[in-house]
Amino acid sequence: MNTIAAEKDWLKLARKALNGERLTLEEGIEVLEADNDEVLPLMQAAFAVRKHYYGKKVKLNMIINAKSGLCPEDCGYCSQSIVSTAPVKKYTLLDKETLLAGAREAMARKAGTYCIVAAGKGPTDKELNQVVEAVQEIRSTMPLKICACLGLLKDDQAMRLAEAGVHRYNHNLNTSKANYPAITTTHTYDQRVETVEKVKTYGMSPCSGVIIGMGETNREIVEMACALRELDADSIPVNFLNAIPGTPLEGAGRTPAMKALKVLALFRLICPSKEIRVAGGREVNLRTLQPLSLYAANSVFVGDYLTTEGQEAATDHQMIEDLGFEIEMCAL
């Protein structure tokens, strides 16, 4: 297929997405299996959709690892899990003042959303109380949106977080339903879906995404994107596995940068109006092609992740400026 024909084909998918038509499974697989020579016209098609909904604005998010290690789950990708031997810090939930300091740092980095993440199957009542108190003070003193990621929730816990002012709750599907038992056995794919549905019930914006590079097939990647469309997740973090030594997936390698761009284009075309966030592992997997990711994604994390280092915030700000894009400031 020559370049001109390829560009026409990908723009046809963009028009389909903008018209509210769903890509077929076969069309999604074609995106992932496109020749690398077709990546630029494919990204242009994704950008046509991204620009329609988000213009050239980029949302910034900052994450704080509010509770590290000490997790009883056996997720194969995670350095904090019980099966990991990675040398990570282990500590109980951070106190309110530390969480508030993190929020101030988020503002300094021009992030509009502050993400409070705690390792574990789900929060204890004591941990939930600590998060609620911190969120209430942040909401009363800073113009930040708050995202919480605390694991599986009970109904009363979801209600309390919503009442405290949590805007968004993150609980990733991570991988396909078929691949899930190969990644973790201590909870199920269906439990994750139920949690996302629960936070919607209590009025919080659902955030749910994936980790690419954990043995899934191209067909499964398309199925993951379709599952998140069905779930109606408002925000979709697309992570790329950072294979950490000491985890069961330490030998999984990295997703090639060109494949990562195709994945981001796919998620934009299948979930056209949603916030697509290029998330964990972008530095390791996309490497020097990180700027191109923002032609499909409209959101990034700034700073470090849970147990791995991220790119300097100033470098991200410069990348956005060099693209001619604009940081979207938080407006509550």
C-alpha positions as CSV (number, residue, x, y, z in Angstrom):
1,M,0.0,0.0,0.0
2,N,1.5,3.4,-1.0
3,T,1.6,6.4,1.4
4,I,-1.2,8.3,-0.4
5,A,-3.6,5.3,-0.3
6,A,-2.7,4.6,3.3
7,E,-3.5,8.2,4.4
8,K,-6.9,8.1,2.7
9,D,-7.7,4.8,4.5
10,W,-6.7,6.1,7.9
11,L,-8.7,9.4,7.5
12,K,-11.7,7.3,6.6
13,L,-11.4,5.7,10.0
14,A,-11.2,9.2,11.6
15,R,-14.3,10.3,9.8
16,K,-16.0,7.1,11.0
17,A,-15.0,7.8,14.6
18,L,-16.2,11.4,14.3
19,N,-19.5,10.3,13.0
20,G,-20.1,8.1,16.1
21,E,-19.6,4.8,14.2
22,R,-17.6,2.1,15.9
23,L,-14.5,0.6,14.4
24,T,-14.8,-3.1,13.7
25,L,-12.5,-5.6,15.4
26,E,-10.8,-6.1,12.0
27,E,-10.3,-2.4,11.5
28,G,-8.7,-2.1,14.9
29,I,-6.3,-5.0,14.2
30,E,-5.4,-3.3,10.9
31,V,-4.3,-0.2,12.8
32,L,-2.0,-2.2,15.1
33,E,-0.6,-4.2,12.2
34,A,0.0,-1.2,9.9
35,D,3.4,-0.9,8.3
36,N,5.7,1.5,10.2
37,D,5.8,3.6,7.0
38,E,2.1,4.4,7.6
39,V,2.5,5.6,11.2
40,L,2.6,9.3,10.3
41,P,-0.7,9.3,8.3
42,L,-2.2,7.1,11.0
43,M,-1.2,9.7,13.7
44,Q,-2.6,12.4,11.5
45,A,-6.0,10.6,11.4
46,A,-5.9,10.2,15.2
47,F,-5.0,13.9,15.5
48,A,-8.0,14.9,13.5
49,V,-10.2,13.2,16.1
50,R,-8.2,14.5,19.0
51,K,-8.3,18.0,17.7
52,H,-12.0,17.9,17.2
53,Y,-12.6,17.1,20.9
54,Y,-9.6,18.7,22.6
55,G,-8.0,21.1,20.2
56,K,-4.3,21.4,21.0
57,K,-4.7,21.4,24.8
58,V,-2.9,18.9,27.0
59,K,-4.0,17.9,30.5
60,L,-1.3,17.3,33.1
61,N,-1.7,14.9,36.0
62,M,0.6,14.2,38.9
63,I,0.6,11.0,40.9
64,I,1.6,10.5,44.6
65,N,2.4,7.0,45.9
66,A,0.4,7.4,49.1
67,K,1.1,3.9,50.4
68,S,4.0,1.9,49.0
69,G,4.6,-1.9,49.0
70,L,2.9,-4.0,51.6
71,C,0.4,-5.2,49.0
72,P,-1.1,-8.8,49.3
73,E,-2.0,-8.9,45.6
74,D,0.1,-10.9,43.1
75,C,-0.1,-8.6,40.0
76,G,2.8,-9.7,37.8
77,Y,3.7,-6.2,36.6
78,C,3.8,-4.5,40.0
79,S,7.0,-3.9,42.0
80,Q,4.8,-3.5,45.1
81,S,3.1,-6.9,45.0
82,I,3.7,-9.7,47.4
83,V,5.4,-11.7,44.7
84,S,7.9,-9.0,43.8
85,T,11.4,-8.9,45.1
86,A,12.1,-5.4,43.6
87,P,13.8,-3.1,46.2
88,V,11.0,-0.6,46.6
89,K,10.2,1.6,49.6
90,K,7.6,0.2,52.0
91,Y,5.4,2.5,54.1
92,T,1.9,2.9,55.4
93,L,-0.5,5.6,54.1
94,L,1.1,9.1,54.1
95,D,-0.2,11.6,56.7
96,K,-2.4,14.5,55.7
97,E,0.4,17.1,55.6
98,T,2.5,15.0,53.2
99,L,-0.6,14.6,50.9
100,L,-1.2,18.3,51.0
101,A,2.4,19.0,50.1
102,G,2.0,16.7,47.2
103,A,-1.0,18.7,46.0
104,R,1.0,21.9,46.2
105,E,3.8,20.2,44.1
106,A,1.1,19.2,41.6
107,M,0.2,22.9,41.2
108,A,3.8,23.9,40.8
109,R,4.1,21.4,37.9
110,K,1.0,22.9,36.3
111,A,-1.0,19.7,36.8
112,G,-4.7,20.1,36.9
113,T,-5.4,16.7,38.4
114,Y,-3.7,15.2,41.6
115,C,-3.8,11.5,41.8
116,I,-3.7,9.8,45.2
117,V,-2.7,6.2,44.8
118,A,-2.4,3.5,47.5
119,A,-1.2,0.0,47.0
120,G,-3.5,-2.8,48.3
121,K,-6.6,-4.7,47.6
122,G,-8.8,-1.9,49.1
123,P,-8.6,0.7,51.8
124,T,-9.2,0.1,55.5
125,D,-11.5,2.5,57.3
126,K,-8.6,4.2,58.9
127,E,-6.9,4.8,55.5
128,L,-10.1,6.0,54.0
129,N,-10.5,8.5,56.8
130,Q,-7.0,9.9,56.1
131,V,-7.7,10.3,52.4
132,V,-11.1,11.9,53.1
133,E,-9.5,14.5,55.4
134,A,-6.8,15.3,53.0
135,V,-9.1,15.6,50.0
136,Q,-11.5,17.9,51.9
137,E,-8.6,20.3,52.8
138,I,-7.2,20.2,49.2
139,R,-10.6,21.0,47.8
140,S,-11.1,23.9,50.1
141,T,-7.7,25.5,49.5
142,M,-6.5,24.6,46.0
143,P,-8.0,24.6,42.4
144,L,-7.2,21.0,41.8
145,K,-9.2,18.0,40.6
146,I,-8.7,15.0,42.7
147,C,-8.4,11.4,41.5
148,A,-8.2,8.5,44.0
149,C,-6.9,5.0,43.2
150,L,-7.3,2.9,46.4
151,G,-8.3,-0.5,45.0
152,L,-11.7,-2.3,45.4
153,L,-14.3,-0.2,47.2
154,K,-17.3,-0.9,49.3
155,D,-20.4,1.1,48.7
156,D,-20.1,3.3,51.8
157,Q,-16.4,4.0,50.9
158,A,-17.3,5.1,47.4
159,M,-20.0,7.3,48.9
160,R,-17.6,8.9,51.4
161,L,-15.0,9.7,48.7
162,A,-17.6,11.3,46.5
163,E,-19.0,13.4,49.4
164,A,-15.4,14.5,50.3
165,G,-15.0,15.9,46.8
166,V,-13.1,13.2,44.8
167,H,-13.8,14.0,41.2
168,R,-12.4,10.9,39.6
169,Y,-11.7,7.3,40.7
170,N,-9.1,5.1,38.9
171,H,-9.3,1.4,38.6
172,N,-7.6,0.0,35.6
173,L,-8.8,-3.1,33.7
174,N,-5.0,-3.5,32.9
175,T,-5.4,-6.3,30.3
176,S,-8.0,-8.4,28.4
177,K,-10.4,-10.6,30.2
178,A,-8.8,-13.7,28.6
179,N,-5.3,-12.6,29.6
180,Y,-6.2,-11.6,33.1
181,P,-5.5,-14.9,34.9
182,A,-2.0,-14.9,33.6
183,I,-1.4,-11.5,35.2
184,T,-3.0,-11.9,38.6
185,T,-5.0,-14.5,40.6
186,T,-5.9,-12.7,43.8
187,H,-8.8,-10.8,42.3
188,T,-10.7,-11.0,39.0
189,Y,-11.3,-8.9,35.9
190,D,-15.0,-8.8,36.8
191,Q,-14.2,-7.3,40.2
192,R,-12.4,-4.4,38.5
193,V,-15.3,-3.8,36.1
194,E,-17.7,-3.8,39.1
195,T,-15.6,-1.2,40.9
196,V,-15.6,1.1,37.9
197,E,-19.4,0.7,37.7
198,K,-19.7,1.4,41.4
199,V,-17.9,4.7,41.3
200,K,-20.1,5.9,38.5
201,T,-23.1,5.1,40.7
202,Y,-21.8,7.5,43.3
203,G,-21.1,10.3,40.9
204,M,-17.4,10.1,40.5
205,S,-15.9,10.2,37.0
206,P,-14.6,6.7,36.0
207,C,-11.0,6.4,35.1
208,S,-9.8,3.0,33.8
209,G,-7.0,2.0,31.5
210,V,-4.6,-0.7,30.4
211,I,-1.0,-1.8,30.5
212,I,0.4,-2.8,27.1
213,G,3.1,-5.4,26.8
214,M,2.0,-8.1,29.1
215,G,1.6,-10.9,26.6
216,E,-1.7,-9.8,25.1
217,T,-2.4,-10.3,21.3
218,N,-3.3,-7.5,19.0
219,R,-6.9,-8.8,19.0
220,E,-6.9,-8.5,22.7
221,I,-5.6,-4.9,22.6
222,V,-8.5,-4.0,20.4
223,E,-10.9,-5.9,22.8
224,M,-9.5,-3.9,25.7
225,A,-10.2,-0.6,23.9
226,C,-13.7,-1.8,23.1
227,A,-14.3,-2.9,26.7
228,L,-13.3,0.6,28.0
229,R,-15.7,2.2,25.4
230,E,-18.5,-0.1,26.7
231,L,-17.6,0.8,30.3
232,D,-17.8,4.5,29.3
233,A,-14.6,5.4,31.1
234,D,-14.1,9.2,31.0
235,S,-10.3,8.9,31.3
236,I,-8.2,6.1,29.8
237,P,-4.6,5.9,30.9
238,V,-2.6,3.9,28.3
239,N,0.4,2.5,30.2
240,F,3.3,0.6,28.5
241,L,4.9,-2.0,30.7
242,N,8.1,-0.9,32.4
243,A,9.5,-4.4,33.1
244,I,11.0,-4.0,36.6
245,P,13.6,-6.5,37.7
246,G,12.2,-8.6,40.6
247,T,8.7,-8.8,39.2
248,P,7.3,-11.8,37.4
249,L,7.2,-9.9,34.1
250,E,10.8,-8.6,34.4
251,G,11.8,-10.4,31.1
252,A,8.8,-9.1,29.1
253,G,10.9,-6.5,27.3
254,R,9.5,-3.2,25.9
255,T,6.9,-2.2,23.4
256,P,8.6,-0.7,20.3
257,A,8.0,3.0,20.0
258,M,6.2,2.7,16.6
259,K,3.9,0.0,18.0
260,A,3.1,2.2,21.0
261,L,2.1,5.0,18.7
262,K,-0.3,2.7,16.8
263,V,-1.8,1.6,20.2
264,L,-2.5,5.3,21.1
265,A,-4.0,5.9,17.7
266,L,-6.2,2.9,18.1
267,F,-7.5,4.1,21.5
268,R,-8.3,7.5,20.1
269,L,-10.2,6.1,17.2
270,I,-12.2,3.6,19.3
271,C,-12.8,6.0,22.2
272,P,-12.8,9.3,20.3
273,S,-14.3,11.7,22.8
274,K,-12.5,10.4,25.9
275,E,-9.4,11.6,27.7
276,I,-6.6,9.4,26.4
277,R,-3.6,9.6,28.7
278,V,-0.1,8.4,27.7
279,A,0.9,7.1,31.1
280,G,3.4,4.9,32.8
281,G,6.3,3.6,30.8
282,R,6.1,6.3,28.1
283,E,9.7,7.3,28.7
284,V,11.0,3.8,28.4
285,N,8.9,2.6,25.5
286,L,8.4,5.7,23.4
287,R,11.8,7.1,24.1
288,T,12.6,9.9,21.6
289,L,9.2,9.6,19.9
290,Q,7.3,10.8,23.0
291,P,6.2,14.1,21.3
292,L,4.3,12.2,18.6
293,S,2.2,10.5,21.3
294,L,0.3,13.8,21.9
295,Y,-1.1,13.7,18.4
296,A,-3.4,10.9,19.7
297,A,-3.3,11.4,23.5
298,N,-4.4,14.6,25.1
299,S,-3.2,14.0,28.7
300,V,0.1,13.0,30.4
301,F,1.5,12.4,33.8
302,V,4.2,14.8,34.9
303,G,6.9,13.7,37.4
304,D,7.6,10.3,38.8
305,Y,5.2,7.3,38.8
306,L,4.6,4.9,41.7
307,T,8.1,3.3,42.0
308,T,9.8,4.4,38.8
309,E,11.1,7.8,37.7
310,G,9.4,9.9,35.1
311,Q,10.6,12.7,32.9
312,E,11.3,16.1,34.4
313,A,8.2,18.3,34.4
314,A,10.1,21.2,32.7
315,T,11.0,18.8,29.9
316,D,7.3,17.9,29.5
317,H,6.3,21.6,29.5
318,Q,8.9,22.3,26.8
319,M,7.8,19.3,24.7
320,I,4.2,20.6,24.8
321,E,5.4,24.1,23.8
322,D,7.6,22.8,21.0
323,L,4.6,21.0,19.5
324,G,2.6,24.2,19.5
325,F,0.2,22.7,22.0
326,E,-1.0,24.3,25.2
327,I,-1.3,23.1,28.8
328,E,-4.9,23.0,29.9
329,M,-5.2,24.7,33.3
330,C,-7.7,23.3,35.8
331,A,-11.1,25.0,35.9
332,L,-13.4,23.8,38.6
